[in-house]
Amino acid sequence: MGANTAENTNLRLKAVLDVLAEEVWTGEKLNAGAVLGEAIARVPLNDHERELLSGGIPRGHKTLTTATAKLVKAGWLVKGRSGWSITDDGQRATVAFADPAAFAAALDAGTPVPAGTPLPTAPVGKPAKPEKAAKTAATPAAAAEEAPSKTSKVAGKAAKLIEEAVAPVAKAVRKRKPAAKAAQPAAAPAAAPAAAASAVSVDTIEQPDAVAVAGDFSILLGAPANWAPQYDEVQMELDEVDQLWKIAADIPAGFYSFKIALNRSWDENYGAFGVFDGPNHEVHHGGGLLVIQYDHRTRDIVQP
């Protein structure tokens, strides 16, 4: 661990690249939130970094999330809709700047990876991806045994992160429950005709391709950053029956704000009272399951 937050953040940035480089060999894909969690598990938060900011996000987690922009600027990391991936140059950076101090200096100075730096070899103790395993005559049984052990290792580190670093917040994170099931009780036979009529009446509603809840609690849903509508973790699901977009998640008590953003960008977004680019929606949440529903007919949220 470093002497201060700046040093710790650089160590965690290096850990982010290391995790992504290992993915290249294992073939296992972690989402962005899990990559950040693994980096923090390897370089735990100190007491100062565990302090919760507004929205319930640990200071060190937010600092790391923001700092990953430096990896993108260096050309070592690509942030896509389906997750984060390391570039070839990023893989070479883990070889050229293996020493943490050299890595931090190169990243801060914008030092390019030296020409001729080779790609990293398979990390010690890391299973190769299936095609590489086949070349080394691994048996199907051995391959089957690898997956649980890797899963257990990641789960163990995630549990450690939750317990030691962000216990007040993270234990409720990444447990999205299908909003449609959470919000709707089982339909009684007598209600069937009304439900059918409702389905018919809204069949012709033209819906956007995607609807996201983008706000100051996105990280609590598993997204790598707040106020970022492009990530999968903040996308709502359309209920075909009532034509409402829904999302549900267990998050801690707090005061939160958000907007509804369409098609994974801010080009079209709606705030309070369905106003285009309007003021934020605000919610005082008592903790536990938070359900948000959006009606595209009114461009506004509705109470579940």
N, C-alpha and C positions, 0 to 999 in steps of 0.2 A: 504494500500500500504506500502511496505517496505521502509527502509531508503536508499537502494541502489539497484543496478541491481541484485546482488547475492540474496538478500532477496526477491526481486520481483519475480525472477525466481523460487525460491522454492515455493513461494505462488502460482505461475502459475502451477507448477508441481502438487501441491496438487489439484488445480482446474481441471487439466486434469483428475486425478483419480476420482474426484467427478463427473465430467461430464460423464465419462464412467460408473461409478457406477449407476448413474441415468438412463443410457440407459438400464441397466439390468432390471429396474423396468418398464420403459415406453415402452420398446420394439422398440424404435426408434433408428435407426443406422445412426450416423453422419460419414462422411468421416474424414480422419485424419486432413485435412486442416480445416474443420469446428470445430473439437475438439480443435485445437490450437486457432482458432479464438474465440471460446467461452471462453477459459481460459484467453485470453488477454482481452476480454470484461469484465470479472469479476475482473481482476487485470490490469487496463489500463497501457499503456506505459507512462513513464515520458518523459520529453523533450529529455534527453540523449538517451533514448531507441528508440525514434522516428527517430533519425538520420538515413539516408539511407546509406547503404553500397553499394559497387559495385554490380551492378545488380538490384539496386532499392529495396533491402530488408531492412526493419527496423532492427536496431541493436537488439532490444529486441526480435523480432520474431525469428531471427536467433539463438540467445542465447538460447531461449526456445526450439527450434527444436533440437539443439544439446544436450541440457540437458536431453531430454526425454530418452536418452540412460541409464541414471541412474535408471529410472523406470524399464526399461527392465532388467538391471543387478540385480536389487533387486528382480526380479521375480514377479513384480506387473503389468506389462504391456506386451502384446504380439503384435508385429507389423506384420500383415499378408498382403497378397496381396489384400484382400477384405476390409482391414481397420484395425483399432486398437481395441483391446478388453482388458478388465480388467480381471485378474485372480482372483480366490477365495481369494488368499493371498492378492492381491491388494485391494479387497473389505474389507477384514478384517483390512487392514492398515488404511483405512479411519475411522474405529472405534477406533483402538488402538492408532492412532496418530492423533486424531481429532484436537488437538491444533496445530496451524501452526509451533510454535517453536519446539514442540516435533516431528512433521513430518520432518522438515528440519534436525534436529539432527539425527533422525533414518536413514534417507536417506543417509546423509553424512557418518555416521559411519557404515552403513551396518547392522543396528540392525534388527534382525528378528522379525516378528510379534509374540507377546507372545502366547504361546499355550493356547487354549481354548477361544480365541477371537471369538465372534460370527460374523456371516455375518450381514451387516447393514440391518436395517428395511427400509421400503419404506420411501423415503424423504418426508418431510412435503410439501403438496401442489403439489406433483408430481402424475400424473395419473398412475395407475397400467397398466401393459401390458394386452392385451385382455383376456388371460386365467385367470388372477388374478381378472380382473374386473367382469368376469362372476361369479366368486365365491362370489362376494359381490352384486350380483343381479343387476348389472348395466344394463340399457336398451340400445338397439341399438341406440336410438336417443341420449342418453347421451354420448355414446361412439363417435358418429359422431361429437358431439359438442366439444369433447376434442381435436381432431386432429387439427382443425383450430386454436384453442387457443394456442396450443403448437407450431405450425408452426409460428404463428404470433410472439410469444415470441422470438423464435430463430432468426427469420428474423429481429426483432427489435434490438436485441443485435448485430447481424452482421452489421446492418446499422450503429449502434453507433460506432463499431470498425472501420469501413471504414471511418467514418467522423472524429473521434477524434484521431485515432492512425496511420492509414496508408493511409490517404486520397490521397497523391500523387501517391500511387501505387495500393492499393487494389481495388479501384473502377473499375478497368479494369480487375480484376482477376475473374477466374471461369466462364467465358463466352465463352466456346469453341463453335465454330460454325463448322458445318460439312464442312470439307475442300473440299470435292468433290463438294458440292453445291456452295461454295464460289468461287472456282477456275474455275468452268466450266459454261459458258453461256448456255442458252437453245439451243439445237441442231436444226438447220434448216433442213427441209426435204432433201435438196440437200446433206447435210453432212452425212445423215444416212448410205449410203453405205460405206463411208470411216470409220465411227465409227464401223460398223459391221465387216469390214475387220480387223480393229485394234484389236477388241475383239477376233477374231479367231486367229490372229497371235500371241497373247500372252497367249492363253489359257493354254498352256503346261508349263508355267513358274512355277517352284517349289518355293513356297513362305515359309518363316519362319512362325512359329505359332504366333509370336508377334514381333512388331517393336516399339521401343520407342525413343523419343527425350529426351536424358538425358543431362542436361546442367546447367548453372548457373541461369536459369530462371524457373526451374521446379516448384518452390513454386508459381510463378505467374500463373501457370496453375492449381493450387489447390493441388499439391502434398505436403506432409509434409516435404520433404527435397529435396535439389538440388542434381544433379548428382546421382540420384537413379532410375534405369530403371525398378524396380519391381512394381512401383505404377501404378494404373489404369489411373490416370490423365494424364500421359505422353505417353500413348499408341497411336499410329497412327492407322488410319483406311485404309483398303485396298479398293481401287477403282477397282472393278472387270472389268471395261471396259478398262482402260489403264494400269492396273496392277501397279499403283503407290500407295505407302503408304502416307497418308496425315494427317496433323493436322493443325488447325487454331485457333488462340486465339487473343483477344485484349490485348496487353500489352503495357506498357509505352515506350517512346523513350529511347534508350540506346544502349550500345555496349554489345553484348551477345556472348557466345561461347557454343558449344554443340557437342555431338557425336551421332551417330546412334547405338543403342544397340539392339541386337536381343534376343528374347525369355526371356525377363525380367532379364537378367544378363549381366555381362561384359565379359563373356567367348568369345563371338563373337561381336566385335564392329568395326565400320568403321568411320574414320575421313575424313579430307579434301582429295578430289580427289579419294575417295573410297578406301583409304589405310587401310588395317587391322591394328587396334590399332594405327592408324596414328594421326597426329596433329588435334587439334580441328577445327571444322567448326567455322567461325566467321561471325557475321552479325552486321552491323550498322543499327539499326531499327529506323525509324522516328516516331514511335508511331502509335497506331491503330492496325488494323488486320495484324498479322504476319502469313503467310502461308508457311509451310515447306513440301516439297514432296521428297520422297525417292524412288529410282529405284533399286530394288534388282538385276536387270540384270547387272548394273554397280557398285553396292554397293556405289553409290554416290547420293547426293541430286541433284534435277533438279529445274530450275526456274519455278514458277507457271505461 
